[in-house]
Amino acid sequence: MTDIHSHVLPKTDDGAATYMESLDMLRIARSKGTKRMVCTPHFYNPRIGHVDKDRVFDIFEGLKARAAGIDVEILLGSEVFCSDLFLRELPMKNFFTINGTDYLLVEFDFHDDIDRVLFAVDIITKAGYIPIIAHPERYSFLRRDEYYVEKFLSMGALFQVNTTSLAGMHGERAFDFAAWMLDNRYVAAVASDAHDTSFRSPDIRGAYMWLYGNAGFSKTYAEELFFDNPEAIISGQKIITRW
Ligand SMILES: [Fe+2]
């Protein structure tokens, strides 16, 4: 499997605190069937503060060297919080797209204003990026009005659901909304958004098996969400869409 959203890089945000913890996270990922993992540290997130792009790159190289014995390919990206500052600084490219492709993982305030989000997605797509909206099931502005899900898709955005939401860890409303999005084939990828080795671990196998097991979806669909689409994304290729 390929996991396009993780906070496995140490000392960059609220994810792994040390290289030791990063390596433990990578070992868990590998043992649960993940072969490629995109490191997506928070950028522009007000909870984290300023993140230095060069420092992140150095840490990424440091982790790659230390993880040479673990059979997981690690790639670089970022999870960009769409603050006003980010939108102003967008032309400066002070962030990492997913593995250098046009795909950019973006997040919003959970209670952001829908008009602000529409404006942000429009600016990002017009700048030539394909925004992948992280954990849409956690946003009240989408749960309040489902119309906007198709609106964002029509604008060229994609959606990435968290495995933790499918495990019910972000509450019933997030689970129900994620299930509704899956039912309607609005989701491009499912990823871990892993922050540690326990509560938010990089184990995505459970959610993968749940999808074509108890949840009753086809194995083909589960493969699209955990294999085919994430692999197309890291390669910069167009993904299969069903909407
Ligand atoms: Fe995240």
Boltz pocket constraint, residues with backbone or C-beta under 6 A from the ligand:
constraints:
  - pocket:
      binder: B
      contacts: [[A, 5], [A, 6], [A, 7], [A, 40], [A, 79], [A, 134], [A, 193]]
      max_distance: 6.0
